[in-house]
């Protein structure tokens, strides 16, 4: 499909934002050339429209009129407010790596507690180093997507993490993104490379400091798993009620490796997470699951594309969404089976639970199979709380609220129980319980 030109007003606004930010963006030479080309791509295409098939249900232009100016570098006051947010979001025993308004905050991070098997550099440090020309590829757009192109043009910082072959980290790594300002945007990009047989648990948390509102976040996580590597990855988006978070994930998985991914969104005016996962090696196992918990007039979109490019791989995807008030949830899941991907086993299920007459959910599971001798299936269901089950629970002494809560917990638990790391699962359960309690 031909790109749709950006609207004049939005295009001028974005051009001004990019021009104003260029002096603050790390990297020169090839890096700057890549940024400029990426911005030109975004400027031609603009934010995606609903006429594009993979954005059929979500039109960012209606919900995000302009790209906001780049957030200021965090000062002492911003870091102090961020510290409180970090303490609330921290997972017990996790090594925290904190990004505040798109900039790495070493004073809030647990650098001294990182285990010996991991090497860490900031993206800004790499792009400003003497070897920046050789590392220019770190800002290359790796997919034809305007949101990722915008991230390429505007990214200010992030993390570059390498886990040595054979290393099994005992403590989870938690990347905490904190927004402290208002009416500003942040662009971050991180890389995670797991060597062969490396084992890692990773958490990404998006949180807001007191007083922050109306901000925009655009993040990209790129992960490369070596052969027989194991990654447990949890994402939790808990942004301000009027914030916009449009993030992406690109993952390539080697032979006989295992990836366990869970994404959860429970806040924000507009949230979109798109994950592109390629099973590039034979014998790979993928479990990719998620939960949207939204209310009021929130809009949450989760898009998952799983590309089976090698034989004898297995993938399972479960998505559950709970929608209340006038909120709307969108899920699009796609499994692609390439001609060489014989003996693929792929299953995708999506279910939505509507708690009000005005709530809306769109579910679109897809299969694209180009190989023989495969076992694949998909399904989607949408409904309300079972009145018979509610009556049964009420008859045994539960209040209406407690009965509903019990049924909702069971509904989302079908996806949450797929998280294979106990610490990560307990953290997700805690987030869900707080959302449910806030309904009271």
C-alpha positions in Angstrom: 0.0 0.0 0.0 1.3 3.4 -0.8 2.1 5.6 2.1 -0.5 8.3 3.0 1.0 11.8 3.1 0.9 13.4 6.5 -1.7 16.1 7.1 -0.2 19.6 6.7 -0.8 20.8 10.2 0.5 17.6 11.9 3.4 17.5 9.5 4.6 21.0 10.2 4.3 20.4 13.9 6.4 17.2 13.7 9.0 18.9 11.5 9.3 21.7 14.1 9.7 19.2 16.9 12.4 17.3 15.1 14.3 20.5 14.1 14.2 21.7 17.7 15.4 18.4 19.1 18.3 17.7 16.7 20.9 19.5 18.9 20.0 17.2 21.8 20.0 13.9 19.9 23.2 11.8 20.3 25.3 10.8 17.3 26.6 12.4 14.2 27.8 11.4 10.8 26.1 8.1 9.8 23.8 8.2 12.8 22.5 11.6 11.9 22.0 10.5 8.3 19.9 7.5 9.5 17.9 9.8 11.7 17.2 12.2 8.9 16.1 9.5 6.5 13.9 7.9 9.1 12.2 11.3 9.8 11.6 11.8 6.1 9.9 8.4 6.0 7.7 9.3 8.9 6.9 12.7 7.5 5.8 11.2 4.2 3.6 8.5 5.9 2.5 10.3 9.0 0.7 8.5 11.8 -1.1 5.3 10.4 -4.7 5.6 9.3 -7.4 3.0 9.7 -7.4 2.3 6.0 -4.2 0.4 6.6 -5.2 -3.2 7.4 -3.1 -3.7 10.5 -4.4 -0.4 12.0 -8.0 -1.2 11.0 -9.4 -0.6 14.5 -7.0 2.1 15.8 -6.6 5.5 14.3 -3.8 7.3 16.3 -4.6 10.5 14.3 -8.0 10.7 16.1 -6.4 10.2 19.6 -3.0 11.8 19.2 -3.2 15.0 17.1 0.4 16.1 17.3 3.8 14.8 18.4 4.7 16.8 21.5 8.1 18.6 22.1 10.9 16.5 23.5 10.9 16.3 27.3 13.6 18.4 29.0 16.5 16.6 30.5 15.5 15.7 34.1 16.8 18.1 36.8 17.2 17.5 40.5 13.5 18.1 41.2 12.4 15.7 38.5 14.8 13.0 39.7 13.4 13.4 43.2 9.9 12.8 42.1 11.0 10.0 39.9 12.6 8.3 42.9 9.3 8.0 44.6 7.7 6.4 41.5 10.6 4.0 41.2 10.2 2.8 44.8 6.6 2.1 44.2 7.2 0.2 41.0 10.3 -1.8 42.0 10.2 -5.6 42.1 11.8 -7.2 45.1 15.4 -8.5 44.3 15.4 -7.0 40.8 18.3 -4.9 39.6 16.7 -1.6 38.6 17.7 0.4 35.5 15.9 3.7 35.4 15.1 6.0 32.5 13.6 9.4 33.4 11.9 11.4 30.7 13.9 9.5 28.1 17.3 9.8 29.8 19.2 7.2 31.8 19.3 8.0 35.5 22.4 6.2 37.0 21.7 7.6 40.5 18.3 5.8 40.6 19.7 2.6 39.1 21.3 -0.5 40.7 24.5 -0.5 38.7 26.6 -1.9 41.5 24.2 -4.8 41.9 24.4 -6.0 38.3 25.7 -9.6 38.0 28.9 -10.4 36.3 27.4 -12.0 33.3 25.9 -8.8 31.9 27.5 -5.9 30.1 25.6 -2.6 30.1 26.1 0.6 28.2 23.7 3.4 27.6 22.6 4.0 24.0 23.6 7.7 24.3 27.1 6.6 25.4 27.4 4.2 22.5 26.2 6.7 19.9 28.5 9.5 21.2 31.6 7.3 21.5 34.5 7.1 19.1 33.0 3.9 17.6 29.7 5.6 16.9 30.1 5.1 13.1 30.4 1.4 13.6 27.4 1.4 15.9 25.1 3.4 13.7 23.1 0.3 13.0 21.7 0.6 16.5 19.3 3.3 15.3 18.4 1.7 12.0 14.7 1.1 11.6 14.3 -2.7 11.4 10.7 -2.7 10.2 8.6 -0.7 7.8 6.5 1.1 10.4 6.1 4.8 10.8 6.0 4.7 14.6 9.3 2.9 14.6 10.7 5.4 12.0 9.7 8.2 14.3 11.5 6.5 17.2 14.6 6.1 15.0 14.6 9.9 14.3 13.9 11.0 17.8 15.5 8.5 20.2 17.5 10.1 23.0 18.7 7.2 25.1 18.2 3.7 26.1 20.1 0.6 27.2 22.4 -1.7 25.4 22.7 -5.0 27.3 24.7 -8.1 26.5 24.4 -11.3 28.5 27.4 -13.6 28.0 26.9 -17.1 26.7 26.1 -19.6 29.4 25.3 -17.0 32.0 22.1 -17.5 34.1 21.2 -14.3 35.9 19.8 -15.0 39.4 18.0 -11.7 39.7 15.5 -10.1 37.3 16.5 -7.0 35.4 13.8 -4.3 35.7 13.8 -1.3 33.3 11.7 1.4 34.8 10.5 4.2 32.5 9.4 7.2 34.6 7.6 10.3 33.2 7.9 13.4 35.3 6.8 16.2 33.0 3.6 17.2 31.2 2.8 17.9 27.6 6.1 16.5 26.5 7.4 13.4 24.7 10.1 10.8 25.3 11.7 8.4 22.8 13.8 5.5 24.1 15.3 2.3 22.5 16.9 -0.6 24.2 18.8 -3.7 23.0 19.1 -7.0 24.7 21.5 -9.7 23.3 21.4 -13.1 25.0 24.3 -15.3 24.2 23.9 -19.0 23.6 22.4 -20.8 26.7 22.0 -17.5 28.6 19.0 -17.2 31.0 17.4 -13.9 31.9 14.2 -12.5 33.5 13.4 -9.0 32.2 10.7 -6.5 33.4 9.8 -3.3 31.7 7.6 -0.9 33.8 6.1 2.4 32.5 5.1 4.6 35.4 4.4 8.2 36.1 5.7 10.5 38.8 3.3 12.7 40.9 2.1 15.6 38.8 3.0 14.3 35.4 0.2 14.3 32.8 -0.5 14.6 29.1 2.8 13.1 28.0 3.7 10.8 25.2 6.1 7.8 25.3 7.5 6.0 22.3 9.8 3.0 23.2 11.3 0.2 21.2 12.9 -3.0 22.7 15.0 -5.1 20.3 16.0 -8.5 21.7 18.1 -11.2 20.1 18.1 -14.7 21.7 21.0 -17.0 20.9 20.6 -20.8 20.6 19.2 -22.5 23.7 18.8 -19.1 25.4 15.8 -18.5 27.8 14.1 -15.1 28.3 11.1 -14.4 30.6 9.9 -10.9 29.6 7.1 -9.0 31.4 5.8 -5.5 30.3 3.5 -3.4 32.5 2.2 -0.1 31.2 0.8 2.0 34.1 0.9 5.5 32.7 -1.0 8.6 33.7 -4.7 8.6 32.8 -4.3 11.1 30.0 -0.9 9.8 28.6 -0.2 8.2 25.3 2.2 5.2 25.1 3.0 3.7 21.7 5.7 1.1 22.1 7.1 -1.7 20.0 9.1 -4.9 20.5 11.2 -6.7 17.9 12.6 -10.1 18.9 14.5 -12.8 17.0 14.8 -16.2 18.6 17.5 -18.8 17.9 17.4 -22.6 17.8 16.0 -24.5 20.7 15.5 -21.3 22.7 12.6 -20.3 24.8 10.8 -17.0 25.0 8.0 -16.3 27.6 6.4 -12.9 27.0 3.6 -11.2 28.9 2.2 -7.7 28.2 -0.2 -5.9 30.5 -1.9 -2.5 30.1 -4.1 -1.0 32.8 -3.9 2.8 32.2 -3.3 5.6 29.8 -5.6 7.5 27.4 -4.1 5.7 24.4 -1.8 2.7 24.7 -0.6 0.6 21.8 2.0 -2.2 22.0 3.1 -4.0 18.9 5.3 -7.1 19.1 7.1 -8.7 16.1 8.6 -12.0 17.0 10.6 -14.2 14.6 11.2 -17.8 15.4 14.4 -18.0 13.4 15.9 -21.3 14.7 14.6 -24.8 14.7 12.9 -26.2 17.9 12.0 -22.8 19.4 9.3 -22.5 22.0 7.2 -19.3 22.4 4.6 -18.4 25.0 3.3 -14.9 24.3 0.3 -13.7 26.4 -1.3 -10.5 27.6 -4.0 -8.7 29.5 -5.7 -5.4 28.9 -7.6 -3.9 31.9 -9.2 -0.7 30.9 -12.0 1.6 32.1 -13.4 5.1 31.7 -12.6 6.2 28.1 -9.3 4.5 27.8 -8.1 3.0 24.5 -5.7 0.0 24.5 -4.4 -1.8 21.4 -2.2 -4.9 21.5 -0.8 -6.3 18.2 1.2 -9.5 18.0 2.9 -10.9 14.9 4.6 -14.3 15.3 6.7 -15.4 12.3 7.5 -19.1 12.1 10.6 -19.1 9.9 12.1 -22.4 10.9 10.7 -26.0 11.3 9.7 -27.8 14.5 8.8 -24.6 16.4 5.9 -24.2 18.9 4.0 -21.1 19.8 1.1 -20.4 22.1 -0.6 -17.0 22.5 -3.4 -16.2 25.0 -4.9 -12.7 25.2 -7.5 -11.6 27.7 -9.1 -8.2 28.0 -11.5 -6.7 30.5 -13.3 -3.5 29.4 -15.4 -1.3 31.6 -17.3 2.0 31.2 -16.8 3.6 27.7 -13.3 2.1 27.1 -12.3 0.2 24.0 -9.7 -2.6 23.6 -8.3 -3.9 20.4 -6.3 -7.1 19.9 -4.8 -8.3 16.6 -2.8 -11.5 16.6 -1.2 -13.0 13.5 0.7 -16.3 13.1 2.7 -16.6 9.9 4.1 -20.0 8.9 6.8 -19.8 6.2 7.2 -22.6 3.6 10.3 -24.0 5.4 8.5 -24.1 8.8 7.4 -27.7 8.7 5.9 -29.3 11.8 4.9 -26.0 13.2 2.5 -26.0 16.2 0.8 -22.7 16.7 -2.3 -21.7 18.7 -3.8 -18.3 19.3 -6.8 -17.5 21.4 -8.3 -14.1 22.4 -11.2 -13.5 24.8 -12.8 -10.3 25.9 -15.0 -9.6 28.9 -17.3 -6.5 28.8 -18.4 -5.0 32.1 -20.7 -2.3 30.8 -23.1 -1.8 27.8 -20.9 0.9 26.4 -17.6 -1.0 26.6 -16.2 -2.2 23.2 -13.7 -4.8 22.2 -12.3 -5.9 18.8 -10.5 -9.2 18.4 -8.9 -10.2 15.2 -6.8 -13.5 15.2 -5.2 -14.4 11.9 -3.4 -17.4 10.4 -1.2 -17.2 7.3 0.1 -20.7 6.5 2.5 -21.4 3.6 3.7 -24.9 4.7 2.3 -28.4 4.9 2.3 -30.7 7.9 1.5 -28.0 10.5 -0.9 -27.9 13.5 -2.4 -24.4 13.9 -5.5 -22.9 15.2 -7.1 -19.7 16.4 -10.2 -18.5 18.1 -11.9 -15.5 19.6 -14.8 -15.0 22.0 -16.5 -12.0 23.6 -19.1 -11.8 26.3 -20.2 -10.6 29.8 -20.0 -12.0 33.3 -22.0 -15.2 33.6 -25.2 -14.3 35.6 -25.6 -17.9 36.8 -22.1 -17.9 38.3 -22.8 -14.5 39.9 -26.0 -15.8 41.4 -24.2 -18.9 42.7 -21.5 -16.8 44.4 -24.0 -14.3 45.8 -26.0 -17.2 47.2 -23.0 -18.2 49.2 -22.5 -14.9 50.9 -20.3 -12.9 48.5 -21.1 -9.3 47.8 -21.8 -8.3 44.2 -18.4 -6.6 44.0 -16.5 -9.6 45.4 -18.3 -12.1 43.2 -17.5 -10.0 40.1 -13.9 -9.7 41.2 -13.5 -13.4 41.7 -14.8 -14.1 38.2 -12.6 -11.5 36.6 -9.5 -12.9 38.4 -10.3 -16.3 37.0 -10.8 -14.9 33.5 -7.5 -13.1 33.3 -5.8 -15.9 35.3 -5.9 -18.0 32.2 -3.2 -15.8 30.7 -1.4 -14.8 33.8 -0.7 -18.4 34.8 1.5 -18.7 31.6 4.2 -16.5 33.1 6.9 -18.9 33.9 8.9 -16.8 36.5 7.4 -16.6 40.0 8.7 -13.1 40.7 7.3 -11.8 37.5 4.0 -13.6 37.9 3.5 -12.2 41.5 4.2 -8.7 40.2 1.6 -9.0 37.5 -0.9 -10.4 39.9 -0.3 -7.5 42.3 -1.0 -5.0 39.4 -4.2 -6.8 38.6 -5.4 -6.8 42.2 -4.8 -3.1 42.5 -6.8 -2.4 39.3 -9.7 -4.6 40.6 -9.7 -2.9 44.0 -9.8 0.5 42.3 -13.2 -0.5 40.9 -14.8 -0.5 44.4 
